[in-house]
Amino acid sequence: MIINKTKNKIISEKEIVCRSGISQARGLMFRKRKNLIMIFNRERKISLHNFFVFYPIDILVLNNNKIIVEIKRNFRPFTLWNSKKRGSYLIELGFTSDYELGDRLNIKLNSKF
């Protein structure tokens, strides 16, 4: 579950959690519309492609404190994107919600891949 603590709103009730390199490489490819969290061992810049994800998604980059430091809205299928900021968490949202830069999120992990 992902909760926007700043706005006191639920962003996602269920999502895929990706910790391994293999699950992060697959991401949302060939999946129905879902939300996903990637957890990295250290803060880093992130490069993504949206190949074989057949719907637009929003991308949230979070720092170690789970504060949104970058947002990519409407990331279209079959395109590339590179973050400008470093992040420890990356959230891919197939179902968008209410969030903006600087919002603090609470992540309650409920599934692993």
N, C-alpha and C positions, 0 to 999 in steps of 0.2 A: 504494500500500500504506500502511496506517495501522497503526502499531505503538504499543502502550502501553509506553513506556519504563519507567514506574514499576513495572509488574507484569511486564514482559518477555513480553507476549502480543501476538499479532496480532489486531487488531480487524477489519481488512478487507484482503483480498488484491487486490481490484479495485474501483474506484469511478469514477464520473463526476466530472471536475474542471470546475467552472464559474467562469470569470473574468469573462465579459462580463455586462452587465446583462440581455441577452436570455436567455442560458442560465441565469442565476440566477432570472429570473422564471419560466421553465418548470420548473426544478428536477426533481422526480420525477413531475410531472403526466403522466398517461397512459402511464406506464412500468411494466414489470413490477418486482417487488421488487428493488431495488438499493441501493447505498450511494453517497453523493454528498458532494463537498467544494466549498464556496463559498469563494473567496479574495477579500477586500476590500482596497482600496488603503489604508484606514486603519481603526483601531478605531472601531466604531459600535454603537449599539443596533440590534437586528434585529427586524423584524416579519415574521411568516410566516402564510400560510394553508395549509391542507392540503386544498384543494379539488382534486378529480380525482386524488387519490392514494388509492387504494382499499385501503390497508392502514395500520396504525399504524406509526409510526417513532419512534426516539429522536433527540433533537437535542442536539448538543454545541456549546457556544460556547467558542472558544479565544482566548486573548490573543495578543499578538505573539510571546511565547515558547513558544507551542503548549501552554500549560497550560490544562486544562479549568477554566473559571470559572463555567459554568452548564450544567445538564443539564435537559432536558425529556423525561421518559420517557413512552412510550405516547401520543404525539401522534396523536390520532384523526383519521380522515378527516372532512372538511368542518367543521373547527374553525379558530380563530384563536389566535395566540400572540405575545406581545411579550417580548423578553428584558429582564431587569433589569440585566444587566451588558453592557459593551461587548466586542466581539470583532473580531478580524481574520480569523478562520476560523469557518466554520459547517459542521458535519458532520451530514448526515442519514443515519441508519442504518436501512435496511430489515431488516438482519440484526443484531440486537443482540449485545453482547459484555460483557466485564468491564471497567468503568471507573467512576471516581468523581471528585468534585470534587478538584482539586489534582493529578491525574495529568498527567504530561508525555507528549505524544505525539510521534512522529516520522512525518512525512508524506513519502512518496516518490512523486512524481507520475509516473503511468504513462499517463495519457490526458488529452486536452483537448477541451473543447467551448465 
